[in-house]
Amino acid sequence: MTESIYSAISKILKNYGAKTIGEAEYNKMLISLLDWTAKVGIRRDKSETQHLYGFFVDLIEAKCMILFDETNGPKMIRSLALIVHYDAFDKNSESIQVKGRIVDVLKKMKSTEVSFTQWIEAAKLDENADEDYRPMSDPPPLRSSSRVPMTLSIPSPFL
């Protein structure tokens, strides 16, 4: 249910924009979406992934400045990296397209964004930090005594 609500919020923000809602309210709602996806993300209702994360990619491509500060940049990286890593997408063409766009955006950000390295570190992308994010059907990650950086498994069609 929560996933559907956040997806609905992203659809409202995308379709009505800051001019209709008001910039301050729009930014609050956007940050709320970002906070939620960085902590939990979509784990059950994969049909909503394409809408919510497609909206985030649209904002990144439009250079929405609120997503590029030192607080929200790491959240965005974490949100996008984990949704790709756990492959929380339907197998329909629109979802596959959104996944490809996310991978492309992450690659582009890595090659052009000066803050990318700091954002990756701040996003705390490792096997222990993402336990709550895993889709419900995934087995728990292997535990080790030390924190091991998580590697993104990007399917070969997106490389």
Secondary structure as UniProt FT lines:
FT   HELIX           2..21
FT   HELIX           23..39
FT   HELIX           46..48
FT   HELIX           49..61
FT   TURN            62..63
FT   HELIX           65..68
FT   TURN            70..71
FT   HELIX           72..85
FT   TURN            86..87
FT   HELIX           93..112
FT   TURN            114..115
FT   HELIX           116..123
FT   TURN            127..130
FT   HELIX           131..133
FT   TURN            136..137
FT   HELIX           156..158
//
